[in-house]
Amino acid sequence: MSGIRVDTNDDEGAQVRAMVYRGPYRVRVEEKDIPRIEHPNDAIVRVELAAICGSDLHLYHGMMPDTRVGTTFGHEFVGVVHEVGPSVRNLKPGDRVMVPFNVFCGSCFFCVRGLYSNCHNVNPNATAVGGIYGYSHTCGGYDGGQAEFVRVPFADVGPTLVPDWMDREDALMLTDALATGYFGAQLGDIAEGDTVVVFGAGPVGLYAAKSAWFMGAGRVIVIDHLEYRLEKARTFAHAETYNFAEYDDIVVHLKKITGHLGADVAIDAVGAEADGNFLQHVTAAKLKMQGGSPVALNWAIDGVRKGGTVSVMGAYGPIFSAVKFGDALNKGLTLRMNQCPVKRQWPRLFEHVRNGYLKPNDIVTHRVPLEHIAEAYHMFSSKLDGCIKPIIVTDGS
């Protein structure tokens, strides 16, 4: 517990270290008050490992509305229960837990249907998204797990004990990236022999490509512009890869290699990336009017065959830039999308990991102490040192 300033017998006035957002491209580690039990169903978790997600970069770049100064990011974390509220029955101090990125109540109209990412009781903006740790006030305003301690609401329904046989880094990947990639392949409704194209070779895209094989794909194509990520797609996901920077029009090329029809399924694993034209950048980063540009989504719509399926699980904020909805309509596409209901994916993914079909931490490239998180964000954002998935180590191990 290197660096943790906590007296477990009396946390009154205790200070802990946490990543704090200070504006676009400005994050640093500061001391904050240790999180408190605010509701009888809360737990306080001492974080052991957290991760930086590609969607965290949208926050880091200033692309997501209502990202407030002082917020702690981080929706992927595992740790040890430090304290529980009086109503918590399923956890006790000392339990090692993995926490899905969704904050959810477990009992509302949506939760009882397994739509944990759409929980109606955890976010004042619940007409759109449910609650997400460390992902702006648009998603409920919950502090995240890139810190030594984090408050976990509804502790009896979200966190799960890390199985004794599971590596904690594998458990960390299951809290979002792997579950989301697997969910993206599920949304594609892949039929046996289908050609599946995945846009984006970041962690979620890599997991989506790997998962597509489990669901019967006959051909998996990954498109990105970074050679080291495409190499990982070949070795980890056994995918056919193309660098869109090498083609005048990647959609035209995709049509050529699929019999001039297009893929059966297209998966957008990019989301509202921070690239795009000048107007998109100004309206997003400067005026906070939209959350990036929909380039990958339009490629997916254009690149899939008529009657095909487009799966979207990349992170999007409000976007008014032209999405080719008319093309989707005229092609008769099925569009399926949502934030991943993480805990619903775990039973099957636990089987895949335990049986050796998946080794989630194979994509982890960097392990960085919490004190150096600003450098980790810069490295991940700038795609330095072959960075694919950085883990933040908070417990000194």
Rosetta blueprint (number, residue, H / E / L):
1 M L
2 S L
3 G L
4 I L
5 R E
6 V L
7 D L
8 T L
9 N L
10 D L
11 D L
12 E L
13 G L
14 A L
15 Q E
16 V E
17 R E
18 A E
19 M E
20 V E
21 Y E
22 R L
23 G L
24 P L
25 Y L
26 R L
27 V E
28 R E
29 V E
30 E E
31 E E
32 K E
33 D E
34 I L
35 P L
36 R L
37 I L
38 E L
39 H L
40 P L
41 N L
42 D L
43 A E
44 I E
45 V E
46 R E
47 V E
48 E E
49 L E
50 A E
51 A E
52 I L
53 C L
54 G L
55 S L
56 D H
57 L H
58 H H
59 L H
60 Y H
61 H L
62 G L
63 M L
64 M L
65 P L
66 D L
67 T L
68 R L
69 V L
70 G L
71 T L
72 T L
73 F L
74 G L
75 H L
76 E L
77 F E
78 V E
79 G E
80 V E
81 V E
82 H E
83 E E
84 V E
85 G L
86 P L
87 S L
88 V L
89 R L
90 N L
91 L L
92 K L
93 P L
94 G L
95 D L
96 R E
97 V E
98 M E
99 V E
100 P L
101 F L
102 N E
103 V E
104 F L
105 C L
106 G L
107 S L
108 C L
109 F L
110 F L
111 C H
112 V H
113 R H
114 G L
115 L L
116 Y H
117 S H
118 N H
119 C L
120 H L
121 N L
122 V L
123 N L
124 P L
125 N L
126 A L
127 T L
128 A L
129 V L
130 G L
131 G E
132 I E
133 Y E
134 G L
135 Y L
136 S L
137 H H
138 T H
139 C H
140 G L
141 G L
142 Y E
143 D L
144 G L
145 G L
146 Q L
147 A E
148 E L
149 F E
150 V E
151 R E
152 V E
153 P L
154 F L
155 A L
156 D L
157 V L
158 G L
159 P L
160 T E
161 L E
162 V L
163 P L
164 D L
165 W L
166 M L
167 D L
168 R H
169 E H
170 D H
171 A H
172 L H
173 M H
174 L H
175 T L
176 D L
177 A H
178 L H
179 A H
180 T H
181 G H
182 Y H
183 F H
184 G H
185 A H
186 Q H
187 L H
188 G L
189 D L
190 I L
191 A L
192 E L
193 G L
194 D L
195 T E
196 V E
197 V E
198 V E
199 F E
200 G L
201 A L
202 G L
203 P H
204 V H
205 G H
206 L H
207 Y H
208 A H
209 A H
210 K H
211 S H
212 A H
213 W H
214 F H
215 M L
216 G L
217 A L
218 G L
219 R E
220 V E
221 I E
222 V E
223 I E
224 D E
225 H L
226 L L
227 E H
228 Y H
229 R H
230 L H
231 E H
232 K H
233 A H
234 R H
235 T H
236 F H
237 A L
238 H L
239 A L
240 E E
241 T E
242 Y E
243 N E
244 F H
245 A H
246 E H
247 Y L
248 D L
249 D L
250 I H
251 V H
252 V H
253 H H
254 L H
255 K H
256 K H
257 I L
258 T L
259 G L
260 H L
261 L L
262 G L
263 A E
264 D E
265 V E
266 A E
267 I E
268 D E
269 A L
270 V L
271 G L
272 A L
273 E E
274 A L
275 D L
276 G L
277 N L
278 F H
279 L H
280 Q H
281 H H
282 V H
283 T H
284 A H
285 A H
286 K H
287 L L
288 K L
289 M L
290 Q L
291 G L
292 G L
293 S E
294 P L
295 V H
296 A H
297 L H
298 N H
299 W H
300 A H
301 I H
302 D H
303 G H
304 V E
305 R E
306 K E
307 G E
308 G E
309 T E
310 V E
311 S E
312 V E
313 M L
314 G L
315 A L
316 Y L
317 G L
318 P L
319 I L
320 F L
321 S L
322 A L
323 V L
324 K L
325 F H
326 G H
327 D H
328 A H
329 L H
330 N H
331 K H
332 G L
333 L L
334 T E
335 L E
336 R E
337 M E
338 N L
339 Q L
340 C L
341 P L
342 V H
343 K H
344 R H
345 Q H
346 W H
347 P H
348 R H
349 L H
350 F H
351 E H
352 H H
353 V H
354 R H
355 N L
356 G L
357 Y L
358 L L
359 K L
360 P H
361 N H
362 D H
363 I H
364 V L
365 T L
366 H E
367 R E
368 V E
369 P E
370 L H
371 E H
372 H H
373 I H
374 A H
375 E H
376 A H
377 Y H
378 H H
379 M H
380 F H
381 S H
382 S L
383 K L
384 L L
385 D L
386 G L
387 C L
388 I L
389 K L
390 P E
391 I E
392 I E
393 V E
394 T L
395 D L
396 G L
397 S L
